[in-house]
């Protein structure tokens, strides 16, 4: 309740003085956002990675929030009626949840793996060497155990580098949004001339550029949300 009220009063939603949980949810956040915050708090409680010295929880949530928001906004702005914006947001938020689980279950091993973060191929290779599996498989198991929508597990399955599944458009969009989220997090320019857009975005570079620009403008507010989730 405290985190939901704090977010409703944050700069992202404008300066307020709300103290009522119902008003915070109904008037400001909406039920879906409140559910996402509650989910984040629950996940952090279940998988507290504090013993993993290289796991940066605010960074984890910021990248997840940026990925989720970019994916959702692209679908809404480009009016992709064959893709669901709410599914995209949920997938973006949870796609890397296996990392948090491993950081909690195996903090010292994951600390070593994360200390070499950056090279995706060698990252997954180290996961396989140490755990005999990758964090997407762990995430899929969790999603199935918790009864979350099948689309979340499907995107995770298609995200794994050794996946034999054909990568669907939603998975492509989540992966691409994650790459852009990293660039925004690292304050690197997003140059469309140097980026190969997924096929579903290749016809709309100007709209995509506007979405990225708007996200960059709000990055401090997203950081505040990430800090609240952490």
Residue, then its C-alpha position, 0 to 999 in steps of 0.5 A: x500500500x505504501x509503495x502504491x501511494x508513493x507512486x501515485x504521489x510521484x513526479x511521474x503522475x504529478x505532485x499530489x498529496x494522496x493518502x487514500x489507497x482507493x483514490x491512488x488506484x482509481x483516480x491516478x494509477x488504474x488497476x493494471x498499473x497497481x497490479x504491476x506494482x503489487x506483482x513487483x513487490x511480491x516478486x522482490x519479497x519472494x526473490x530478494x537478491x540482496x546476497x548477490x553483490x552484482x545484482x542491481x535491483x533498481x537497474x533490473x526494474x528500470x530495464x523491465x519498466x522501459x522494456x514493458x513501456x516501449x513495447x506497449x507504446x509501440x503497439x498502441x501508437x502503431x495500432x497493431x491490432x494483431x498484438x495485445x498491448x497489455x500482453x506486451x507490457x506483462x511480458x516486458x516486465x517479467x521476461x527476465x524474472x529468471x535472473x532475479x530467481x537465480x540471483x536469490x537461489x545462487x547469489x555467489x555464482x550469479x555474482x560472478x556471471x553478472x560481473x561479466x555482463x555485456x556479452x550476451x552469448x558468453x553470458x548464456x554460456x556461463x549460465x549453462x556451464x554453472x547451472x546446466x540451464x538458462x534463466x529463461x527456462x527458470x522463468x518459464x517454470x515459474x510462470x507455469x507454476x504461478x499460472x500466469x498467461x501462456x503468452x509470457x512463457x511463450x515469449x520467454x521460450x522464444x527469447x532463449x538463444x538456443x531456442x528452436x522455436x520460431x521467434x514471433x512478432x511479440x518476442x521480436x518486439x520485446x527483445x528489440x525494446x530491451x535493446x533500446x532500454x539498455x541504450x536509454x539506461x546507458x545514455x547512449x544515442x538511439x540512431x535508427x540509421x545504425x539499428x536494424x528495425x524488426x520487420x513490423x517496425x521498418x515501415x514506421x521509423x518516424x513514429x518509433x523515433x518519437x516513442x523513444x524520444x518520449x521515453x527518454x524524456x520520462x526516464x527519471x520518472x521511470x527511475x523513480x518507479x524502479x526505486x519504489x519497486x526496489 
